[in-house]
Amino acid sequence: MSEEKGKQIIEFVPFGTKDKIQLSIELVKRMIAVKTKTGKTCTDEDAFRFMLMCQARKLNPFEGDAFLIGYDGQHGASFSLITAHQAFLKRAELHPEFDGMDSGTIVLREGNIHDLIGDWHMPNDRVLGGWATVFFKNRAHPMKKRVRLERFNKGYGIWKDDPAGMIVKCAEADALRSSFPTMLGGMFITEEIEAAGAADIARPVFPGNTGPAAANGGTVVDVEPTPVPPAPERKVEEPKKKAPTLTRKSPAAPAARSIEKKAETPHQKFAALLAVGNCTPDDFIAMALDEGWIDLEQTFDKIPADRVAEFMRDENWAVIMELLDQRAAKRASEAAAKGDLL
């Protein structure tokens, strides 16, 4: 970067305000950027890119809308633009179509699945996921999203202490992003991005900043320009007409037996489990065909009951969910490459 660019000042009006702000590389490195755990600082290029992204998205880092967070990765220090949850909500609030939002947790209680409002739940409830519904003033149908806890939960940091609160934020972000792609497209919750080492990073607190961003830190990550690439697809080498016989146990596998008691047929039990995982029978059929687990002419209802029971075994269910997640991530990555992501 040239010396002239290093001294450049960017001036713009943040979203939802009338007053201009100014950003410079020196100011970003001194007041906004957070060093990695090993003490590495951002480069001038990182700081300048942060300035340009704030300008493009009209984010005000002085009000806690955005931070430049560093973490130590496998290939050295990396820095990402973190957009605070408050900025996400502010944009939705000002959208002319926004008419409120409901959100909460999905829990398993005594064998029954309940959608609770907010992140409060009984001590014996098992949190399965989160849900959110965005309402519109002039659209016929609201935007509804349901996300599965085990897809995002890393088991450490704030996820360990408050999984219900975190998964509700995931559902809210997913629903709002899908509702208003022009204003929120390209913003992702931190847990949606597999950024190694970014889970337990420091958060900047500006003098006099007592808002939600100062208390909670950034909760939405915007990694330029595309989301993380999906994990390599795993193939389960099994003859056709046989369910996968895998031995890997998953501590996060759903309590299939509890749900089975409330369903009438194996197919209904299996469909209930897929619904908890935010998947449909059609999603499973497409994946099972690709993996060679079923014949081409088989539909969901025509899968033999004994094979459905095999699919619902905990060790097989864990792999089914992993493969479905990989397929969803691959579709998102392909859409992003085409510029169609949200």
N, C-alpha and C positions, 0 to 999 in steps of 0.2 A: 504494500500500500504506500502510495506516495505521501510525502510530508504534507502536501496540500490537502489530500483527502483526510489525513489524520487529524487535521484541524477543522475539518468541515463541520458545520452546524446544520442540523435538520430542524425545521420549524413546521408545526402542523397543529390543527385543532383536534383534540381527542374526541371520540364518539360521546355524544350526550352532553357536551360542554360548548361554551362559546369562546373561551379564552385559549390563545395559542400557548404551546409549550416549546421549549428548545432542548434538543439532545445533542451531545457531542461525544466523541469517543472517550475523551478524558473523563467526562462526567459519568458515563456508563461504567467505565472500569473502576472509578473511585467510589461511586455511591450506589450502583445498582447491581453490578455483577457480583456473584458469590463464588468464592474460590472453591476448588475441589478439596476433599479431605486431606490430600497430600500437599495442599498449599499452592496449586497451580492456578494462575490467573488466565483470564481470557485474552486472546490476541486482539490486535486492532481490527482484524477482519471479522472476528466474532462480534466485537462491539458494534462495528459498522453495520453488519447484517442485522443485529438486534434493532438498531435504529431504523433501518429500512422497513423491517417487519412491523415495528410499532407504528410507523407512519402509514404503512399499507392497511393495517387493521385498526388504526386510530385508537391505540391503547395508550393510557397514561400511566407510566411506571411510578410517578410520584404520588399517585393515589392508590397504589397497590394493584393496579390492573395487570401488570406484567413484571416479571423478573428474569434475569439471565442467570440460570443455575448451572454450575459446573459439577461434573462427577468424573471419577476415574474409571475408564472402561478398559477393555482388553487391548485396544489400539491407541491408548493414551487418553489425555483429557478431552472431554467433549462438553459443549455448552448448549443448552436448549432454552428456548423461550417458554416460560411457564406463565400461563394466563390464569389469573385468580378466578375462583368460583363466582365472586361478586361481579366480575366483568361479564361472565357468561349470563348471569341473571339480569343484569342491567340492560343488555342488548335485547333480551327477550321482552323485558318490561316495556321497552320503547317501540317494539314492533306494533304496527297498527292492527294486526290480526290477533295478537296475543290476548287471551281472555282467561288467564289463570292456569294453574297446574296443580294436580294432585300427585302425590308420590308416597311410597312406603316400602315395606319389606314383605317378602314372601316367606312364610314360615311353615314348618311341619309341626303340628300339635296333635298328639294322641292319634296319629295316623291320618289326620286330615290336613289338607293344605289351605292356609288362610292368607289373604291379602290384608295386611295391617296398614294403617295410616301412620306415616312417619317411621322413625327408627326404633320406637319403643316396642318391646316385646317381653313376654314372660320368661323367667329364668330357664325354664325347661323347654322352651321353644327351640327348635333347630332352624336357624336362618338358612334358607335355600337360595334366596336371590332378592332382587329389588324390582320395583315397578314404578312407572311414571306415566301420567296421562296429561297431555297438553291440549287445552281447549282453545277454539278459535271463534272469532266473532262472526265470520261470514263463510266458514267452511262447514260442510254437512257432517263430517266425521272428525272426531278428535284423533290426535296422534298418540298411540299407546305403545309402550315399550316394556319388555320384561327381560331382565338380564340375570344370569346365573352366577351365584357367589363364587363357586369353585373356578370359574373361568378367569376371575380377576384376583382372587385372594392369594397373596404371596405368603401369608402366614407369619409376617414379621412387621415391626413398626406399628403404625396406627391401624393397619389391617388386623393385627392380633388383638389390639385393645378395643377397637370399635368397628367390627366388620359390618354391622347393620348400617351404621351411619355412612360408611364408605360406599357400600353397594347402592344405597339410595342415591348418592351423588352420581354414581355411574349411570343409573337409570335415568336420572334427570338430564344429564348431559346428552345421553343418547337420544332421548325424546326431543329435547330442544334443538339439537343439531339437525335431526331429521325434519323438524317442523319448519325451521328457518335456515335453510342451507346458504342463502345469499349472505346472511349476517354472521352465521356461526360455522359455516363449512370450513373444514380443515383444522378445527380445534378438537383435541381429544383429551380425555381424562388421563392422568398420569398412568393409571393402571392398565389402560388400553395399549400402551406402548411398552414393549419389552426392552426398557433401557437399563441394562445391567449396571448396578451400583447407584441408581438414582433414587432408591427408596428412602434412604436415611440421610438426606442431605440437609445442609443448613438453610435457613430462610432469612432473607434480609428484613429488617424492621426499620423503617424510616422514622426519624424523630417526629413525634406528634401524631403518628399514624396509629389509630386505635380501632380501625375498622376490622371487618372480618378477615381481610387478607393478612393483617398483622397478627391476628390471633391464630389463624389456622394455616397460614402459608399458602403458596400456590397449589391449586388442586387440578388445574387443567393444563395439559402440555400440548404445545404446538411444535412439532418437529418438522423442520423444513426439508424437502417439500412434501414427502410422502410418508405414510405410516410404515412401521417396521415390516420387513418382508416375512411371510409366513414360514413356519418351520417346515422342513422337508416332510413330504407325505410318507407315512409308514404303511407298508403293505403287510397284511396278515395273510401269510401263505397257507391257505386251507383249500381243500377240494370243494367244489361246488356242492350245494345242498348241505353244508355243514357250518354250524355257527363257529365263530372264532373261539379257539381254546387257548386262552392266554393265562399266564400265571401271575402277572404283575398285580399286586393289590393296591388299591387306591384308598387312602384315608378319607378322601372327600367324596367317595361313591355314595349315591343317594340311598336312603333307607328303603329299599325296594319292597321288603316284606311288609312294612307299615302301610305303604300305598296300596299294595296288592290286596289287602284285606277289604279295601273300600271299592274295588272294582269287580265286575262280574266275570269277565272273560280275560284270558291272557293278553289278547290284543288290546283290550281296554286298559289293562294294567300298564302295558308297554307304552301305549299312547299317552297315558298320564305321566309316565316318567319322561317321555320326550317333551311334553309340555313344560315340565319343570325346567328342563334344559333349554327352553326357548327354541325348540325344534318341532317340526311337524312330521307326520308319517311319510309324507312325500320327500322330505329332506333325507330321512333314513333310507328310503327305497333307492334314491339316486346314489347314495354312498354305498349301500350294500351291493348294488349292481356293479359299480366300479370295482369293488373289492372282491367280487366273485362269490359272495355269500349266498345269493339267491339267483334263480333263473330269470331270464328276461321277461317271461310271461307272467311271473308272479306279481300280484299286487299285495298291499299291506294285509288285507283281510285273508288272503290265500296262503300266507306263510303258515306252515304247520305249527300247531300250538306248542309242541315239544321244542321246536327251534326258537320260538319266541321266548320260551322259558330260559333257554341257553343264552339268548341275547341279554336277558335281564340279570344274569349272574353278575355279582359285583365286579369281578375282575374283567369280564367282557364289557360291561357297561362303561367302565372307566375308559377303555380304549375306544369304544364307540363315540363317547363324548369328545375325546381328544381328536379323533378323525373329523368329526363334524365341525369342531372349532377350527381345525386347519383348513377345511374347505371354505368356511366363512371368511377366514382371514385371507385366503387366496383370492376369493371373489372381490374383497375390499381392495386388495393390492392391485388387481387388474383394473378395477374401476378407477382407482387413483391414477394409474398410469395413463388411462385414457382421458383423464380430467373430469370424470363423472362422479367422483366421490362426494356425496352429499352436496 
